[in-house]
Amino acid sequence: MFTYSMYDCILVPTDGSPEVERALEYAFELAQVHDATVRAIYVVSVAGYGGLPMETALEGVSGALRDEGEAAVRRVKELAPDGVEVETLVLEGSPSRVIVEQAQPDRCDLVVMGTHGRGGIDRLLLGSVTERVVRRAPVPVLTVQVDPSESGEQPEQPSLAVE
């Protein structure tokens, strides 16, 4: 009997923070249901360090950010339940651009990522990697609010954004 699996590869960007673990729970559950691989990526964005002296940026900061990325994707592997295959990548570039590049239909079928739920002026000033990915990704994006609500309310359930 032929079994159709909607997802073969689920892309999960991580920043290494404990809050991302909520998004990972959804990705792992979907991976188990669909017998999919989870591809965890960490994107080293060295653009924010352009004002540092060249030798500092190239040697110290880049190396530290790569180490941080390796630790972040290693943590995803540690958290994966038995039976869920996890691939890991540490890449460099603009986070939203790299995530969208990895979210091509021939690479991954779904992106599961956290959103900090910022609104208003905070989102306007800080921008949103998640928002840019939702707008540009050629595959569905499942967003999971990862910040605990300051008001004590339960966070919203994930939303499947398909463009």
C-alpha positions as CSV (number, residue, x, y, z in Angstrom):
1,M,0.0,0.0,0.0
2,F,1.3,3.5,-0.9
3,T,1.5,6.0,1.9
4,Y,1.6,9.7,0.9
5,S,3.7,11.9,3.2
6,M,2.9,15.6,2.9
7,Y,6.3,16.6,4.3
8,D,9.7,14.9,3.7
9,C,11.8,17.7,5.1
10,I,10.9,20.3,7.7
11,L,13.2,23.4,8.0
12,V,13.6,24.8,11.4
13,P,15.7,28.0,11.8
14,T,17.1,28.4,15.3
15,D,18.9,31.2,17.2
16,G,19.9,28.9,20.0
17,S,17.5,30.5,22.5
18,P,15.4,28.3,24.9
19,E,12.3,30.0,23.4
20,V,12.8,28.3,20.1
21,E,12.2,25.0,21.8
22,R,8.4,25.6,21.5
23,A,8.7,25.8,17.7
24,L,10.8,22.6,17.8
25,E,8.1,20.8,19.6
26,Y,5.8,21.4,16.6
27,A,8.5,20.5,14.1
28,F,9.3,17.2,15.9
29,E,5.6,16.2,16.1
30,L,5.1,16.9,12.4
31,A,8.3,15.0,11.6
32,Q,7.0,12.0,13.5
33,V,3.6,12.0,11.8
34,H,5.0,12.4,8.3
35,D,8.3,10.5,8.8
36,A,10.1,13.6,7.8
37,T,13.6,14.8,8.4
38,V,14.1,18.0,10.4
39,R,16.8,20.3,9.0
40,A,17.9,22.7,11.7
41,I,19.8,25.8,10.5
42,Y,21.5,28.6,12.2
43,V,22.4,31.7,10.1
44,V,25.5,33.6,11.1
45,S,24.8,37.3,10.3
46,V,28.1,39.1,10.3
47,A,26.5,42.2,8.7
48,G,25.9,43.8,12.2
49,Y,29.6,43.7,13.0
50,G,30.7,45.8,10.0
51,G,32.0,48.7,12.3
52,L,34.6,46.5,14.0
53,P,38.2,46.5,12.9
54,M,38.6,44.0,10.1
55,E,40.8,41.5,12.0
56,T,38.4,41.5,14.9
57,A,35.4,40.9,12.7
58,L,37.0,38.1,10.6
59,E,38.8,36.2,13.3
60,G,37.1,36.7,16.7
61,V,33.5,37.6,16.0
62,S,33.0,35.3,13.0
63,G,34.5,32.3,14.9
64,A,32.4,33.0,18.0
65,L,29.2,33.3,16.0
66,R,30.0,30.0,14.2
67,D,30.6,28.3,17.6
68,E,27.3,29.7,18.8
69,G,25.6,28.3,15.7
70,E,27.2,24.9,16.1
71,A,25.9,24.8,19.7
72,A,22.4,25.9,18.6
73,V,22.0,23.2,16.0
74,R,23.6,20.6,18.3
75,R,20.9,21.4,20.9
76,V,18.2,20.7,18.3
77,K,19.7,17.2,17.7
78,E,19.8,16.7,21.5
79,L,16.1,17.6,21.9
80,A,14.9,15.4,19.0
81,P,12.8,12.4,20.0
82,D,13.9,8.9,19.0
83,G,13.2,8.2,15.4
84,V,13.4,11.8,14.2
85,E,16.3,12.3,11.9
86,V,17.9,15.8,12.2
87,E,20.3,17.4,9.8
88,T,22.2,20.5,10.8
89,L,23.7,23.4,8.9
90,V,25.4,26.6,10.0
91,L,25.3,29.1,7.2
92,E,26.3,32.7,6.7
93,G,24.4,35.6,5.3
94,S,21.2,37.6,5.7
95,P,19.0,35.4,8.0
96,S,15.7,35.8,6.1
97,R,17.4,35.4,2.7
98,V,19.3,32.3,3.7
99,I,16.1,30.7,5.3
100,V,14.2,31.4,2.1
101,E,17.0,29.9,0.0
102,Q,16.9,26.7,2.1
103,A,13.0,26.7,1.9
104,Q,13.0,25.7,-1.8
105,P,10.6,22.9,-2.7
106,D,13.4,20.7,-3.8
107,R,15.1,21.0,-0.4
108,C,12.3,21.4,2.2
109,D,8.5,21.2,2.2
110,L,7.7,23.3,5.3
111,V,9.3,25.9,7.5
112,V,8.5,25.9,11.2
113,M,9.8,29.0,13.0
114,G,9.3,31.0,16.1
115,T,8.0,34.5,16.2
116,H,8.5,36.8,19.2
117,G,5.1,38.4,18.7
118,R,6.4,41.9,18.6
119,G,4.0,44.5,17.2
120,G,3.7,48.2,16.6
121,I,6.8,50.3,16.9
122,D,9.0,47.3,18.0
123,R,8.4,45.4,14.9
124,L,8.7,48.5,12.7
125,L,12.1,49.4,14.3
126,L,13.5,45.9,14.6
127,G,12.1,44.3,11.5
128,S,11.0,40.7,11.5
129,V,12.9,37.8,10.0
130,T,9.8,35.6,10.4
131,E,7.7,38.1,8.5
132,R,10.1,38.4,5.6
133,V,10.3,34.6,5.4
134,V,6.5,34.3,5.4
135,R,6.2,36.8,2.6
136,R,9.0,35.2,0.4
137,A,9.1,31.5,1.1
138,P,7.8,29.3,-1.7
139,V,6.7,26.6,0.8
140,P,4.2,26.9,3.7
141,V,5.5,28.5,6.9
142,L,4.2,27.5,10.3
143,T,4.8,30.3,12.8
144,V,4.8,29.6,16.5
145,Q,4.7,32.4,19.1
146,V,7.7,31.7,21.4
147,D,7.6,34.6,23.9
148,P,5.7,34.0,27.1
149,S,3.0,36.6,27.3
150,E,3.7,39.3,29.8
151,S,0.0,39.5,30.5
152,G,-0.3,35.9,31.5
153,E,-2.5,35.0,28.5
154,Q,-1.8,31.8,26.6
155,P,0.1,32.4,23.4
156,E,-1.7,32.1,20.1
157,Q,-1.8,28.8,18.4
158,P,0.5,28.4,15.4
159,S,-0.7,29.7,12.1
160,L,0.0,28.1,8.8
161,A,0.8,30.8,6.3
162,V,0.6,29.9,2.7
163,E,1.3,32.4,-0.1
